[in-house]
Amino acid sequence: MLIRFSSISIFRYIKFILKNLCVVLSLFILSCEEASYNLDNPFDPENMDLDPPALFFHPFEINADIGNPISVELYGLELLPAAAAHLDIRYDWGSVTVDSVVPGPFFTGKNAPMEVTVDEQGILDIFIYYLPDMQSDQSDGGTWSLATVYFSTISTGESELLFGPNTILRDFNNEPVIIKDLGSGYINVE
């Protein structure tokens, strides 16, 4: 059996492979671009100019028709662990009325949180308590909804939502939890 060996044919073969490999690699490199995203969602807490830990309304702006129900979540941004909260909410009681308040997942552990609501002409006081279990006596903290407030629209107008001066969170030792910033919200009833 005779094997013919030609160095010229080997170099041609290597040249062909390198040429095709360069074409494939350049197509691959040029087609793999890093995706660029425009992260400007106004509802993203990082775009709200809040200094954490903070409380804010979500959504912070609501447009509604008269007679329609609306809901607003009271959110905590990077909150430390807490065992109780007094949320002092101010609103225009001529434009909206409070229907109900439902505790959010921030204070939910193995037991559902206890909530007490007092609504007096534009001042809504919400008291939420973490019910301890065998493993924990306060929430884990973080960015969560503390409560959802359901409103009914009763007349046209604008209502600003504010956290009042009595808003406070407390840990299991009844020490205040630091809140650096309080966001505001806005309801426009047409």
Summary of the structure (lengths in Angstrom):
residues: 190
radius of gyration: 29.3
end to end distance: 95.5
largest distance: 105.3
contacts: 538
relative contact order: 0.24
helix: 16%
strand: 42%
